[in-house]
Amino acid sequence: MILGVHISGCGKIYQALNFASELGCNTMQVFSRNPQRWRENFLETQDIEEFVRREKIFKIKPLFIHVPYLINLASPNPKLYQASIEAYIEDILEAHALGVDYIVTHMGSHKETSEEAGLKRLTDALNTIIARTKSAKAGILLENTAGSGSWLGYKFAHQKKIIQGLDDKFRVGLCLDTAHAYLAGYDIKTKDGLAQLLDEIEELVGLQLIKLIHLNDALGALGSKHDRHDHIGRGSIGREGMKRIINHPQLRKLPFILETPKKTEGDDKMNLDTVRKLKGI
């Protein structure tokens, strides 16, 4: 099983690899910089080199970076929109230097405008980003959202619209977040509900585009649209629902990254142990 966690607040970026290895992970996700601020500086060359060196030792692969929360590629605010594009380009080039496989991004908020207008801005932004980072190998994964407020990506018709509008589709795929899907209204705790979700993704964009599963239980009711994660097996999806997702024949070979609560030092280990038990390893 390809299993890891999101690791943050670990000092130097290369130290995340040590934490992942200590937890028995063979994949991981990190922020490459403070997710609540605009970039203040770039990673030092020696830190990038050390990250690459340690990855070869620990063999943590594939590697994922989640973009900061301030980036909004669907924003109607011209200043924020342009700043988001420039920041995203910087993040992709830095991810390429680190040997990261994919950048994971929420699809942005259209704010007071329409979904159609937001999707158009997002498509244009991605076309600009992809054209200006042709030398980079890092791919882009569009993450589904819970659908709170004016956030895009809560239904896969949005991802279809984006992908159809891309000039170069090769580097773009999907990240499927289980908690977000449930909270957006997909009843994936049931066998039929999970099948319906996967059928929808297959019909609209193709299941082969899913490159990562964010494996999170949901804290909240089906379709509540509140983006809150819970420990594996303790939320609304529950142990049986999580077990079905982990072992599903169309998903089980994909990388799974946990973004579960980290209220105590042992929470990551507890959730990883639960996943391994549900997997039967």
C-alpha positions in Angstrom: 0.0 0.0 0.0 1.3 3.5 -0.8 0.4 5.3 2.4 1.5 8.6 4.0 0.4 11.7 5.8 0.5 15.4 5.4 3.5 16.7 7.3 3.8 20.3 8.4 5.6 22.5 10.9 8.8 20.4 10.8 11.4 23.1 10.4 13.6 22.5 7.4 11.7 20.9 4.5 14.0 17.9 4.3 13.2 17.0 7.9 9.7 16.0 6.7 11.2 13.0 5.1 12.6 11.8 8.4 9.2 12.2 10.0 7.5 10.3 7.2 10.1 7.5 7.4 9.7 7.2 11.2 6.0 6.7 10.7 6.6 4.0 8.2 5.3 6.0 5.3 6.3 5.5 1.7 4.7 8.7 0.4 4.0 12.1 1.9 2.5 15.6 1.4 4.0 18.8 2.7 3.7 22.6 2.4 6.9 23.9 0.8 6.3 27.2 2.7 3.9 28.9 5.1 0.4 28.1 3.8 -1.1 31.3 5.4 1.3 33.8 3.9 2.7 35.0 0.6 6.2 33.8 -0.2 8.9 35.6 1.9 11.8 33.8 0.4 12.8 30.7 -1.6 14.3 27.5 -0.3 18.0 27.6 0.1 20.0 25.6 -2.5 21.5 23.4 0.2 18.1 22.6 1.6 16.9 21.5 -1.8 20.0 19.4 -2.3 19.5 17.8 1.2 15.9 17.1 0.4 16.8 15.3 -2.8 19.6 13.4 -1.0 17.3 12.2 1.8 14.5 11.2 -0.5 16.9 8.8 -2.2 17.8 7.3 1.2 14.3 7.0 2.5 12.6 6.3 -0.8 9.5 8.4 -0.1 7.7 8.4 -3.4 5.6 9.8 -4.9 5.9 13.3 -3.3 3.2 15.9 -3.1 3.2 19.6 -2.2 -0.1 21.3 -1.3 -0.2 24.9 -2.5 -0.8 27.6 0.2 -4.4 28.6 1.0 -4.0 32.2 -0.1 -3.7 31.2 -3.7 -7.0 31.7 -5.6 -6.8 31.0 -9.3 -10.6 31.8 -9.7 -10.5 35.1 -7.9 -12.3 38.1 -9.6 -9.9 40.5 -7.9 -7.3 41.3 -10.6 -4.5 41.9 -8.1 -5.1 38.6 -6.1 -5.6 36.7 -9.4 -2.3 37.8 -10.9 -0.5 37.3 -7.6 -1.9 33.8 -7.4 -0.7 32.9 -10.9 2.8 34.2 -10.2 3.0 32.4 -6.8 1.8 29.1 -8.4 4.4 29.3 -11.0 7.1 29.8 -8.4 5.8 26.9 -6.4 5.8 24.6 -9.4 9.4 25.5 -10.3 10.5 24.9 -6.7 8.6 21.6 -6.6 10.5 20.6 -9.8 13.8 21.4 -8.1 12.8 19.2 -5.1 11.8 16.3 -7.4 8.2 16.5 -6.3 5.7 14.6 -8.4 2.6 16.7 -8.0 1.2 20.0 -6.8 -2.2 19.6 -5.1 -4.5 22.6 -5.3 -8.1 23.5 -4.3 -9.9 25.0 -7.3 -10.5 28.4 -5.9 -13.4 30.6 -5.0 -15.4 32.6 -7.5 -16.4 35.0 -4.6 -19.4 37.2 -5.6 -19.3 36.2 -9.3 -20.7 33.1 -11.0 -19.4 29.5 -11.0 -19.0 29.8 -14.8 -16.9 33.0 -14.5 -14.8 31.4 -11.8 -14.2 28.3 -13.9 -13.2 30.4 -16.9 -10.6 32.4 -14.8 -9.3 29.1 -13.3 -8.9 27.6 -16.8 -7.1 30.7 -18.1 -4.8 30.7 -15.1 -3.9 27.1 -15.5 -3.2 27.6 -19.2 -0.8 30.4 -18.3 0.9 28.4 -15.5 1.4 25.3 -17.7 2.7 27.4 -20.6 5.2 29.2 -18.4 6.5 26.0 -16.6 7.0 23.7 -19.6 10.5 22.7 -18.2 8.9 21.5 -15.0 8.0 17.8 -14.4 5.7 18.4 -11.5 2.1 17.7 -12.3 -1.0 19.6 -11.1 -3.8 17.8 -9.2 -7.3 19.5 -8.9 -8.7 18.6 -5.5 -12.5 18.3 -5.0 -13.9 20.5 -2.3 -16.8 20.2 0.3 -18.6 23.1 -1.5 -18.7 25.7 1.2 -19.4 29.2 0.2 -18.3 30.0 -3.3 -15.6 27.3 -3.6 -15.4 25.5 -6.9 -14.8 21.8 -7.3 -17.6 20.3 -5.2 -18.9 18.4 -8.2 -16.8 16.7 -10.9 -18.6 18.6 -13.7 -16.3 21.5 -12.6 -13.2 19.4 -13.2 -14.5 18.3 -16.5 -15.0 21.9 -17.6 -11.5 22.8 -16.5 -9.8 19.9 -18.3 -11.8 20.5 -21.5 -10.5 24.1 -21.6 -6.8 23.3 -21.1 -4.4 23.7 -24.0 -2.1 21.1 -22.6 -3.9 18.4 -20.5 -0.9 16.1 -20.0 0.2 17.5 -16.6 -3.2 17.8 -14.9 -5.0 15.1 -12.9 -7.3 14.8 -9.9 -6.9 14.4 -6.1 -9.9 12.8 -4.6 -10.6 13.9 -1.0 -13.0 11.4 0.7 -14.2 13.8 3.4 -14.8 16.6 0.9 -16.8 14.2 -1.3 -19.0 13.0 1.5 -19.6 16.5 2.8 -20.4 17.7 -0.7 -23.2 15.1 -0.9 -21.6 11.9 -2.3 -22.7 9.1 0.0 -19.4 7.2 -0.2 -20.0 5.4 3.1 -22.2 3.0 1.2 -21.2 0.5 -1.5 -23.7 2.0 -3.9 -22.7 5.6 -3.1 -19.0 4.9 -3.7 -19.8 3.1 -7.0 -21.9 6.1 -8.1 -19.1 8.5 -7.4 -16.6 6.5 -9.3 -19.0 6.0 -12.2 -19.5 9.8 -12.3 -15.7 10.5 -12.4 -15.2 7.8 -15.0 -18.0 9.3 -17.2 -16.9 12.9 -16.9 -13.1 12.8 -16.9 -11.9 9.2 -16.5 -10.7 7.4 -13.4 -7.2 7.2 -14.8 -6.8 10.9 -13.9 -7.0 10.2 -10.1 -3.4 10.3 -9.0 -3.9 10.7 -5.2 -6.5 10.0 -2.6 -6.8 12.3 0.4 -8.0 9.7 2.9 -10.0 11.5 5.5 -13.1 10.7 7.5 -15.8 13.4 7.6 -16.8 15.4 10.6 -20.4 16.4 9.7 -23.5 15.3 7.9 -23.8 14.1 4.3 -24.0 17.2 2.1 -23.4 19.7 4.9 -20.7 21.4 2.9 -18.6 22.2 6.0 -15.0 21.3 5.4 -14.1 19.3 8.5 -12.0 16.2 8.8 -12.2 13.4 11.4 -10.0 10.5 12.4 -10.2 7.4 10.2 -13.2 5.3 11.2 -14.5 7.8 13.8 -16.4 10.1 11.5 -19.5 10.0 9.3 -18.0 7.7 6.7 -17.0 5.2 9.4 -14.8 2.1 9.6 -16.7 0.1 7.0 -16.9 3.0 4.6 -13.1 3.7 5.0 -12.3 0.0 4.6 -14.3 -0.2 1.4 -12.5 2.8 -0.1 -9.0 1.6 0.9 -9.6 -1.8 -0.6 -11.7 -0.8 -3.7 -10.1 -2.5 -6.8 -10.1 0.8 -8.7 -8.5 2.8 -5.9 -6.3 0.4 -3.8 -3.1 0.9 -5.8 -3.2 4.7 -5.6 -1.2 6.7 -3.1 -3.3 7.5 0.1 -2.4 10.6 2.1 -4.0 11.3 5.5 -5.0 14.9 6.4 -6.6 13.8 9.7 -6.6 15.8 12.9 -3.3 16.3 14.7 -4.4 17.2 18.3 -1.9 15.0 20.0 1.6 13.8 19.0 0.4 10.2 18.4 -2.6 11.0 16.2 -0.8 10.4 12.9 0.5 7.0 14.1 -3.0 6.1 15.4 -4.6 6.9 12.1 -2.0 5.1 10.0 -2.3 2.0 12.2 -6.1 2.1 11.7 -5.7 2.3 7.9 -3.2 -0.6 7.9 -5.6 -2.7 10.0 -8.4 -1.9 7.6 -6.2 -2.8 4.7 -5.2 -6.1 6.4 -1.4 -5.4 6.5 
